[in-house]
Amino acid sequence: MLARTVKAMRTVGRFTSHEQVASDTARTTIAPTQLDITGKRFLASEPYGKGLAPLHSRYTDAEGTPCSPSDTPASVSLSN
């Protein structure tokens, strides 16, 4: 399914993505960020853009120490 989605995204021309991201879930009034982009450019910025899912993910806490994602859900960041 990922490969089909990536193949379809490569054919998408310019589109507008509205993204609303906040670490503080109590602040739901944060305005979404508007991003005008093409499908190819979007894929180039994503870890799955080549049609392959990462084999592993590394979770770290706020200090960069590796941890389990269930250890500190409010302060864990995901990196590939």
A tleap script that builds the chain and sets N, CA, C and O, in Angstrom:
source leaprc.protein.ff14SB
mol = sequence {
  NMET LEU ALA ARG THR VAL LYS ALA MET ARG
  THR VAL GLY ARG PHE THR SER HIE GLU GLN
  VAL ALA SER ASP THR ALA ARG THR THR ILE
  ALA PRO THR GLN LEU ASP ILE THR GLY LYS
  ARG PHE LEU ALA SER GLU PRO TYR GLY LYS
  GLY LEU ALA PRO LEU HIE SER ARG TYR THR
  ASP ALA GLU GLY THR PRO CYS SER PRO SER
  ASP THR PRO ALA SER VAL SER LEU SER CASN
}
set mol.1.N position { 0.809 -1.186 0.000 }
set mol.1.CA position { 0.000 0.000 0.000 }
set mol.1.C position { 0.862 1.264 0.000 }
set mol.1.O position { 0.534 2.241 -0.672 }
set mol.2.N position { 1.964 1.244 0.754 }
set mol.2.CA position { 2.846 2.407 0.795 }
set mol.2.C position { 3.410 2.702 -0.595 }
set mol.2.O position { 3.430 3.856 -1.023 }
set mol.3.N position { 3.861 1.679 -1.292 }
set mol.3.CA position { 4.429 1.877 -2.633 }
set mol.3.C position { 3.393 2.490 -3.575 }
set mol.3.O position { 3.733 3.360 -4.376 }
set mol.4.N position { 2.149 2.055 -3.494 }
set mol.4.CA position { 1.088 2.616 -4.351 }
set mol.4.C position { 0.809 4.065 -3.993 }
set mol.4.O position { 0.588 4.894 -4.877 }
set mol.5.N position { 0.817 4.372 -2.720 }
set mol.5.CA position { 0.575 5.748 -2.280 }
set mol.5.C position { 1.688 6.670 -2.764 }
set mol.5.O position { 1.416 7.764 -3.258 }
set mol.6.N position { 2.934 6.239 -2.626 }
set mol.6.CA position { 4.072 7.042 -3.076 }
set mol.6.C position { 4.009 7.232 -4.590 }
set mol.6.O position { 4.255 8.332 -5.085 }
set mol.7.N position { 3.685 6.185 -5.319 }
set mol.7.CA position { 3.566 6.286 -6.776 }
set mol.7.C position { 2.498 7.315 -7.159 }
set mol.7.O position { 2.700 8.110 -8.076 }
set mol.8.N position { 1.386 7.297 -6.468 }
set mol.8.CA position { 0.311 8.262 -6.747 }
set mol.8.C position { 0.735 9.678 -6.370 }
set mol.8.O position { 0.433 10.622 -7.099 }
set mol.9.N position { 1.425 9.843 -5.251 }
set mol.9.CA position { 1.864 11.178 -4.818 }
set mol.9.C position { 2.844 11.807 -5.795 }
set mol.9.O position { 2.880 13.029 -5.941 }
set mol.10.N position { 3.643 10.977 -6.468 }
set mol.10.CA position { 4.597 11.507 -7.453 }
set mol.10.C position { 3.888 12.209 -8.604 }
set mol.10.O position { 4.476 13.069 -9.260 }
set mol.11.N position { 2.655 11.860 -8.851 }
set mol.11.CA position { 1.904 12.450 -9.967 }
set mol.11.C position { 1.100 13.679 -9.545 }
set mol.11.O position { 0.527 14.364 -10.392 }
set mol.12.N position { 1.054 13.958 -8.258 }
set mol.12.CA position { 0.267 15.088 -7.756 }
set mol.12.C position { 1.005 16.392 -8.047 }
set mol.12.O position { 2.184 16.540 -7.723 }
set mol.13.N position { 0.306 17.315 -8.652 }
set mol.13.CA position { 0.879 18.641 -8.888 }
set mol.13.C position { 0.889 19.445 -7.605 }
set mol.13.O position { 0.985 18.880 -6.515 }
set mol.14.N position { 0.794 20.736 -7.724 }
set mol.14.CA position { 0.820 21.612 -6.551 }
set mol.14.C position { -0.449 21.420 -5.721 }
set mol.14.O position { -1.554 21.354 -6.259 }
set mol.15.N position { -0.271 21.333 -4.406 }
set mol.15.CA position { -1.402 21.250 -3.483 }
set mol.15.C position { -1.056 22.020 -2.224 }
set mol.15.O position { 0.098 22.385 -2.002 }
set mol.16.N position { -2.058 22.262 -1.407 }
set mol.16.CA position { -1.860 22.973 -0.152 }
set mol.16.C position { -2.119 22.017 1.001 }
set mol.16.O position { -3.184 21.406 1.097 }
set mol.17.N position { -1.136 21.902 1.864 }
set mol.17.CA position { -1.256 21.082 3.061 }
set mol.17.C position { -1.448 22.021 4.247 }
set mol.17.O position { -0.752 23.029 4.364 }
set mol.18.N position { -2.384 21.693 5.119 }
set mol.18.CA position { -2.610 22.458 6.344 }
set mol.18.C position { -2.221 21.554 7.503 }
set mol.18.O position { -2.835 20.509 7.719 }
set mol.19.N position { -1.199 21.959 8.247 }
set mol.19.CA position { -0.673 21.129 9.317 }
set mol.19.C position { -0.771 21.882 10.634 }
set mol.19.O position { -0.377 23.043 10.740 }
set mol.20.N position { -1.307 21.193 11.632 }
set mol.20.CA position { -1.402 21.792 12.962 }
set mol.20.C position { -0.673 20.877 13.934 }
set mol.20.O position { -1.131 19.773 14.226 }
set mol.21.N position { 0.459 21.343 14.428 }
set mol.21.CA position { 1.293 20.538 15.303 }
set mol.21.C position { 1.578 21.308 16.579 }
set mol.21.O position { 1.964 22.477 16.537 }
set mol.22.N position { 1.390 20.657 17.698 }
set mol.22.CA position { 1.707 21.277 18.983 }
set mol.22.C position { 2.055 20.181 19.974 }
set mol.22.O position { 1.370 19.162 20.056 }
set mol.23.N position { 3.108 20.395 20.712 }
set mol.23.CA position { 3.465 19.454 21.774 }
set mol.23.C position { 2.537 19.631 22.968 }
set mol.23.O position { 2.269 18.681 23.703 }
set mol.24.N position { 2.054 20.842 23.154 }
set mol.24.CA position { 1.168 21.151 24.271 }
set mol.24.C position { -0.276 20.939 23.817 }
set mol.24.O position { -0.861 21.821 23.188 }
set mol.25.N position { -0.847 19.793 24.127 }
set mol.25.CA position { -2.201 19.470 23.667 }
set mol.25.C position { -3.276 20.337 24.314 }
set mol.25.O position { -4.416 20.341 23.851 }
set mol.26.N position { -2.939 21.069 25.372 }
set mol.26.CA position { -3.900 21.976 25.993 }
set mol.26.C position { -4.092 23.233 25.151 }
set mol.26.O position { -5.083 23.946 25.311 }
set mol.27.N position { -3.146 23.505 24.257 }
set mol.27.CA position { -3.209 24.710 23.417 }
set mol.27.C position { -3.742 24.340 22.035 }
set mol.27.O position { -2.985 24.296 21.066 }
set mol.28.N position { -5.018 24.081 21.947 }
set mol.28.CA position { -5.611 23.667 20.673 }
set mol.28.C position { -5.942 24.851 19.773 }
set mol.28.O position { -6.480 24.656 18.683 }
set mol.29.N position { -5.639 26.054 20.195 }
set mol.29.CA position { -5.946 27.238 19.389 }
set mol.29.C position { -4.800 27.637 18.463 }
set mol.29.O position { -4.864 28.687 17.824 }
set mol.30.N position { -3.761 26.821 18.382 }
set mol.30.CA position { -2.639 27.117 17.491 }
set mol.30.C position { -3.122 27.042 16.048 }
set mol.30.O position { -3.752 26.065 15.643 }
set mol.31.N position { -2.823 28.078 15.283 }
set mol.31.CA position { -3.259 28.122 13.890 }
set mol.31.C position { -2.461 27.130 13.048 }
set mol.31.O position { -1.259 26.963 13.253 }
set mol.32.N position { -3.128 26.472 12.101 }
set mol.32.CA position { -2.412 25.547 11.223 }
set mol.32.C position { -1.412 26.284 10.337 }
set mol.32.O position { -1.613 27.447 9.984 }
set mol.33.N position { -0.342 25.595 9.988 }
set mol.33.CA position { 0.644 26.105 9.051 }
set mol.33.C position { 0.200 25.699 7.649 }
set mol.33.O position { -0.175 24.547 7.427 }
set mol.34.N position { 0.238 26.622 6.718 }
set mol.34.CA position { -0.152 26.331 5.337 }
set mol.34.C position { 1.113 26.123 4.515 }
set mol.34.O position { 2.021 26.953 4.550 }
set mol.35.N position { 1.175 25.023 3.779 }
set mol.35.CA position { 2.335 24.692 2.976 }
set mol.35.C position { 1.886 24.410 1.551 }
set mol.35.O position { 1.137 23.461 1.317 }
set mol.36.N position { 2.335 25.223 0.590 }
set mol.36.CA position { 2.053 24.991 -0.825 }
set mol.36.C position { 3.226 24.213 -1.392 }
set mol.36.O position { 4.362 24.684 -1.351 }
set mol.37.N position { 2.961 23.020 -1.923 }
set mol.37.CA position { 4.039 22.101 -2.300 }
set mol.37.C position { 3.548 21.148 -3.394 }
set mol.37.O position { 2.342 20.998 -3.591 }
set mol.38.N position { 4.466 20.514 -4.094 }
set mol.38.CA position { 4.097 19.481 -5.074 }
set mol.38.C position { 4.234 18.111 -4.423 }
set mol.38.O position { 4.892 17.968 -3.393 }
set mol.39.N position { 3.622 17.127 -5.016 }
set mol.39.CA position { 3.725 15.764 -4.496 }
set mol.39.C position { 5.161 15.281 -4.443 }
set mol.39.O position { 5.574 14.681 -3.451 }
set mol.40.N position { 5.935 15.533 -5.504 }
set mol.40.CA position { 7.340 15.095 -5.533 }
set mol.40.C position { 8.153 15.766 -4.431 }
set mol.40.O position { 8.960 15.115 -3.767 }
set mol.41.N position { 7.944 17.048 -4.239 }
set mol.41.CA position { 8.707 17.768 -3.210 }
set mol.41.C position { 8.308 17.303 -1.807 }
set mol.41.O position { 9.156 17.167 -0.925 }
set mol.42.N position { 7.020 17.064 -1.615 }
set mol.42.CA position { 6.545 16.541 -0.332 }
set mol.42.C position { 7.221 15.205 -0.027 }
set mol.42.O position { 7.723 14.996 1.078 }
set mol.43.N position { 7.233 14.297 -1.015 }
set mol.43.CA position { 7.848 12.992 -0.806 }
set mol.43.C position { 9.334 13.103 -0.488 }
set mol.43.O position { 9.860 12.316 0.299 }
set mol.44.N position { 10.010 14.071 -1.093 }
set mol.44.CA position { 11.445 14.249 -0.845 }
set mol.44.C position { 11.729 14.636 0.600 }
set mol.44.O position { 12.846 14.452 1.083 }
set mol.45.N position { 10.732 15.168 1.290 }
set mol.45.CA position { 10.926 15.601 2.679 }
set mol.45.C position { 10.479 14.558 3.698 }
set mol.45.O position { 10.609 14.778 4.902 }
set mol.46.N position { 9.958 13.436 3.236 }
set mol.46.CA position { 9.399 12.435 4.141 }
set mol.46.C position { 10.281 11.188 4.224 }
set mol.46.O position { 10.905 10.812 3.232 }
set mol.47.N position { 10.342 10.538 5.398 }
set mol.47.CA position { 11.183 9.346 5.545 }
set mol.47.C position { 10.715 8.173 4.689 }
set mol.47.O position { 11.507 7.277 4.397 }
set mol.48.N position { 9.462 8.158 4.286 }
set mol.48.CA position { 8.917 7.068 3.474 }
set mol.48.C position { 8.828 7.457 2.000 }
set mol.48.O position { 8.217 6.731 1.215 }
set mol.49.N position { 9.412 8.562 1.611 }
set mol.49.CA position { 9.275 9.105 0.265 }
set mol.49.C position { 9.764 8.219 -0.860 }
set mol.49.O position { 9.381 8.425 -2.011 }
set mol.50.N position { 10.604 7.235 -0.558 }
set mol.50.CA position { 11.081 6.315 -1.589 }
set mol.50.C position { 10.221 5.060 -1.660 }
set mol.50.O position { 10.521 4.138 -2.419 }
set mol.51.N position { 9.149 5.026 -0.865 }
set mol.51.CA position { 8.240 3.888 -0.898 }
set mol.51.C position { 8.599 2.781 0.065 }
set mol.51.O position { 8.016 1.698 0.015 }
set mol.52.N position { 9.545 3.037 0.934 }
set mol.52.CA position { 9.961 2.042 1.921 }
set mol.52.C position { 9.749 2.597 3.318 }
set mol.52.O position { 10.091 3.747 3.592 }
set mol.53.N position { 9.190 1.786 4.197 }
set mol.53.CA position { 9.003 2.201 5.587 }
set mol.53.C position { 10.309 2.004 6.342 }
set mol.53.O position { 11.028 1.039 6.082 }
set mol.54.N position { 10.631 2.900 7.274 }
set mol.54.CA position { 11.838 2.700 8.080 }
set mol.54.C position { 11.776 1.356 8.801 }
set mol.54.O position { 10.717 0.943 9.273 }
set mol.55.N position { 12.901 0.693 8.881 }
set mol.55.CA position { 12.944 -0.603 9.553 }
set mol.55.C position { 12.904 -0.467 11.060 }
set mol.55.O position { 12.501 -1.396 11.760 }
set mol.56.N position { 13.313 0.673 11.561 }
set mol.56.CA position { 13.288 0.889 13.003 }
set mol.56.C position { 13.138 2.380 13.284 }
set mol.56.O position { 13.374 3.230 12.424 }
set mol.57.N position { 12.752 2.651 14.474 }
set mol.57.CA position { 12.656 4.028 14.941 }
set mol.57.C position { 13.366 4.113 16.277 }
set mol.57.O position { 13.402 3.147 17.040 }
set mol.58.N position { 13.930 5.281 16.551 }
set mol.58.CA position { 14.636 5.488 17.803 }
set mol.58.C position { 13.899 6.574 18.567 }
set mol.58.O position { 13.662 7.660 18.039 }
set mol.59.N position { 13.544 6.286 19.787 }
set mol.59.CA position { 12.860 7.245 20.635 }
set mol.59.C position { 13.850 7.829 21.629 }
set mol.59.O position { 14.666 7.105 22.200 }
set mol.60.N position { 13.778 9.136 21.835 }
set mol.60.CA position { 14.630 9.788 22.825 }
set mol.60.C position { 13.787 10.712 23.693 }
set mol.60.O position { 12.740 11.208 23.275 }
set mol.61.N position { 14.268 10.928 24.905 }
set mol.61.CA position { 13.590 11.887 25.769 }
set mol.61.C position { 14.120 13.285 25.468 }
set mol.61.O position { 14.901 13.460 24.532 }
set mol.62.N position { 13.714 14.262 26.232 }
set mol.62.CA position { 14.075 15.659 25.980 }
set mol.62.C position { 15.588 15.889 26.019 }
set mol.62.O position { 16.084 16.818 25.381 }
set mol.63.N position { 16.321 15.062 26.755 }
set mol.63.CA position { 17.774 15.201 26.849 }
set mol.63.C position { 18.503 14.391 25.781 }
set mol.63.O position { 19.730 14.444 25.696 }
set mol.64.N position { 17.752 13.632 24.957 }
set mol.64.CA position { 18.371 12.826 23.911 }
set mol.64.C position { 18.726 11.413 24.330 }
set mol.64.O position { 19.371 10.685 23.575 }
set mol.65.N position { 18.313 11.014 25.530 }
set mol.65.CA position { 18.595 9.670 26.027 }
set mol.65.C position { 17.600 8.680 25.420 }
set mol.65.O position { 16.393 8.912 25.484 }
set mol.66.N position { 18.088 7.568 24.825 }
set mol.66.CA position { 17.165 6.576 24.259 }
set mol.66.C position { 16.205 6.057 25.327 }
set mol.66.O position { 16.592 5.872 26.481 }
set mol.67.N position { 14.955 5.824 24.937 }
set mol.67.CA position { 13.962 5.320 25.874 }
set mol.67.C position { 12.860 4.609 25.098 }
set mol.67.O position { 12.824 4.656 23.869 }
set mol.68.N position { 11.986 3.969 25.807 }
set mol.68.CA position { 10.812 3.339 25.219 }
set mol.68.C position { 9.758 4.415 24.976 }
set mol.68.O position { 9.664 5.358 25.761 }
set mol.69.N position { 8.952 4.299 23.900 }
set mol.69.CA position { 7.937 5.325 23.663 }
set mol.69.C position { 6.915 5.439 24.782 }
set mol.69.O position { 6.258 6.473 24.906 }
set mol.70.N position { 6.766 4.411 25.592 }
set mol.70.CA position { 5.802 4.487 26.695 }
set mol.70.C position { 6.402 5.081 27.963 }
set mol.70.O position { 5.677 5.334 28.925 }
set mol.71.N position { 7.733 5.309 27.982 }
set mol.71.CA position { 8.384 5.845 29.187 }
set mol.71.C position { 7.936 7.257 29.518 }
set mol.71.O position { 7.531 7.528 30.648 }
set mol.72.N position { 8.003 8.152 28.555 }
set mol.72.CA position { 7.663 9.556 28.786 }
set mol.72.C position { 6.901 10.090 27.578 }
set mol.72.O position { 7.471 10.838 26.784 }
set mol.73.N position { 5.646 9.733 27.420 }
set mol.73.CA position { 4.916 10.100 26.206 }
set mol.73.C position { 4.840 11.605 25.935 }
set mol.73.O position { 4.708 12.002 24.777 }
set mol.74.N position { 4.918 12.439 26.948 }
set mol.74.CA position { 4.791 13.872 26.718 }
set mol.74.C position { 6.071 14.491 26.171 }
set mol.74.O position { 6.031 15.561 25.565 }
set mol.75.N position { 7.210 13.826 26.380 }
set mol.75.CA position { 8.469 14.442 25.980 }
set mol.75.C position { 9.300 13.589 25.041 }
set mol.75.O position { 10.475 13.886 24.826 }
set mol.76.N position { 8.730 12.547 24.480 }
set mol.76.CA position { 9.466 11.652 23.590 }
set mol.76.C position { 9.414 12.178 22.176 }
set mol.76.O position { 8.357 12.593 21.702 }
set mol.77.N position { 10.560 12.164 21.487 }
set mol.77.CA position { 10.579 12.526 20.082 }
set mol.77.C position { 10.994 11.327 19.263 }
set mol.77.O position { 11.732 10.470 19.748 }
set mol.78.N position { 10.531 11.252 18.032 }
set mol.78.CA position { 10.818 10.129 17.161 }
set mol.78.C position { 11.812 10.565 16.106 }
set mol.78.O position { 11.620 11.599 15.466 }
set mol.79.N position { 12.867 9.797 15.914 }
set mol.79.CA position { 13.801 10.091 14.833 }
set mol.79.C position { 14.116 8.796 14.119 }
set mol.79.O position { 14.066 7.720 14.715 }
set mol.80.N position { 14.438 8.896 12.849 }
set mol.80.CA position { 14.754 7.711 12.046 }
set mol.80.C position { 16.220 7.649 11.761 }
set mol.80.O position { 16.681 6.721 11.096 }
savepdb mol mol.pdb
quit
